[in-house]
Amino acid sequence: MFIYDNSPDPQSVTDLNVTYIHDPTNRGISHAYNVAADYARRQNYDWLLLMDQDTTFSEGIMDDYLGHIFSHPEVRLFVPPVRVDSLFYMSPVKLFWKFGFLSKCIPSGQVISLYDYSPINSGMCISVDAFFECGGYNENVFLDYSDYQFIERFRKRYSNCYVLETCVYQDFSVVVDNRDKSMKRLVMFCKSLKHFERNSILDSLGIDLVVIKRSLSLMVKYKSLRPLDIFFKFYIN
């Protein structure tokens, strides 16, 4: 177990089976994943399982990962279905340009194309070799859309992944009702997506529309021009 802690104050960790790193500078989850992957490679591990602090993993899921790793040796990425409640899944999401949408039904127990679906970070079990072959995470995309960016890099070499049958449960932190927290979240959203790698004009337009949609929705929700100011200050500039 490798813990990368970006909170202001360190924790006391005495378990010898845990490698603990405290980084109060909070350089983002992409940096944390790259550090963990580098540790895994130096320790000669074959696989890296990403687990965010707001994800609940079902009992017995490790057997599901291991069983399919052995039965599908050609697959380099395994992901679980991720629920946000009793009705909707948030991963893997069906892709429409650069947009992903919650769904009541997703494929499971099968190999899927990463050009049709994109999984979120938490729950990804990635071949360490494949992680570095695709270049790892883009650390400039430090939070929002870091998973989309990684999958775009990954699928250039490996076009599919396997979806487990065992679900995990995610606290959908994008849903924020507090106005000030929503604005702070929008600032991070703009800063993160500003550095998303764009391979074409369509790529660039797609990311622009994602940020515009988020900004406009907050303008309407809070009847405020502040999201527009944030958009120009932290994304356009």
C-alpha positions, 0 to 999 in steps of 0.5 A: 500500500502506497499512500500519497497524502496531500493534506496540510498536516501529516499523519502518523503511519506505523504500519510497515506494509504502508509506504507513506509520503506527505506532500502539503504542496498539493501538486495534484492527483496526476503527480501523485499517480506518477510518483506511485507508478515510479515506486511500483516500477522501482519495486518491480511490481507488475500492476498498479491499482489506483484508489482515491480516498472517496471510493469504497471498494467492495469486499472480494474485488481483489479476487475479481481483479486477479482472476481476470488479469490471469484470464486476459493476459493480453489486456493491460487495463482493468476497471470496475463499474463505478456507481454514484447511487443505486441508479447511476454509474459514472464509469466507464462513461460513454464518450460523446466528443469530450463529454461523458454522462452518467448512465443507468447501464454500462457494459461489465464482464467484458472487454470494451473499446477506450474509443467508446468509453472512458473510465475514471481514475479510481479503480483503474488497475494498470500494467506498470509497463503500459503506464510508462509506455504511454507516458503516464499522467499529464501533471499539468492536468492536475485534477479534472479530466486527468483520467480523460487525458490519461486514457487518450494517451493510453489508447494510442498503444492499447485500445481497450480495457476489461470491465469487472463485474464487481462495482465500487462506489464513488462520492460524486464530489463534483456536486457542490451546492455551496456557492463559494466552493463551486467557484473555487472548484471552477477555478481548479477546473479551468486551470486543469483543463487549460493544459489538456493536450489537444491533437487537433482543432476538434480536440481543442474545441471540445475541451473549450466547450466542456469549460464553457458549459461548466461556466454557463451552468454555474452562471445560471445556477447562482445568477452571477457573472463571477463564473464568466470572470473565472473563465477568462482569468483562469482559462482564456488567459 
